[in-house]
Structures are given as structure tokens and as C-alpha cells.
């Protein structure tokens, strides 16, 4: 114990300490990239040993999934998901998020790599991605349902189909962009898709 009464060292598991680690993880992967960013660099940023840092997580994959989960929480500030604003503003926010993602390639690479690896049932992030896709598709479906009711969706477009297509397009564009960042404008391609199913301007 320290003189202040706080537990010190690598075994002090607190929500605040875990949050600090995850925020450092976002910074490292945003600036250094998924491959170059390391557990050691994250640990150095928060003043811990690598062993001490990993004491807060079962393994590296769990840490990486938690970084993405925090990234998702922060994305809610860009994409309105509260009940009052779900609708066209949600879709507009989704496009803004795609524009932002183009500024943090390391996080995009982390998402793409981990989501592919997590298709294995035993992967630590498997359930996280199942839950994430269910949530995102659900929110986008609700947004399209409200837009349909407001006459903002082209007749015949199914709401869940539009939501799944939008999410799938986003993921596919990210892979193409990671392979060659000059080959595609992710946000503009998403706008092109949405213009074909909406009756209002984005």
C-alpha cells in the first residue's frame, strides 16, 4: 500500500486504470498502427510493466477487443443512437464515422484483423463481434424503419436488408482501403450507395 492508501503495482485492478490502459491502446494503434503498435508501448504510456498491464486482461486478444469496444463507445458521440435522434441523423453520423476512420488507419486495421480472427468460436473476441454486429445492424435497421415511415426510403427497400448491406459495404471498403489507400474513398462510396435508396439528401 502507498502512503495515500491506494494499492500500487501491477495488481491494482480498478475501472479507472483499465480505462487508462484502453485509452492508451487507442492512441498507440491510431498513431503507430496495428502491426507497429505494441503492448510494450501501451504499458510505457501508462507507466506499467507488460506483465502488469496484461494482469488486467486474460490475454492480448482480450485487450485488443476491449480497445475496439471503447472505440465503439466513443463512436456513439458521432453516430446518434439515442431514441430521440435515431433516423436520418444516424445514417449521416455513420458516414461521418467512416470519414473519421480514414484518419486512424491503425484502428481500422485492428478492427479488420481481429474481426477475421474472431470468426473462430474459441477466439476471445468472438462474442464481442457477434454482439457488435447485432447492435449495429439493429440500430441501422431502426434508423431505416423510421426513415421509411417518414417517406425518406425508396419504396421496396427492406430496412434490415439496407442495414446489413450498409454494414457489409463499410467492412469491405475498409479492407480495400487498407490494401491501397488511393484506390477508394470510403465515405464517398457509402454516400453513393445511400443515394440509391434514400429520397432525401445526406
Secondary structure, DSSP 8 states (H G I E B T S, - for coil): --TTS---STT---HHHHHHHHHHHHHHHHHH-TTT--HHHHHHHTT--HHHHHTTSSSHHHHHHHHHHHHHHHHTTTS--STTT-SHHHHHHHHHHHHHHTT-HHHHHHHHHHHHHTTSTTSTTHHHHHHHHHHHHHHHHHHHHHHHHTT-B-TT--HHHHHHHHHHHHHHHHHHHHH-TTS--HHHHHHHHHHTTBSS--
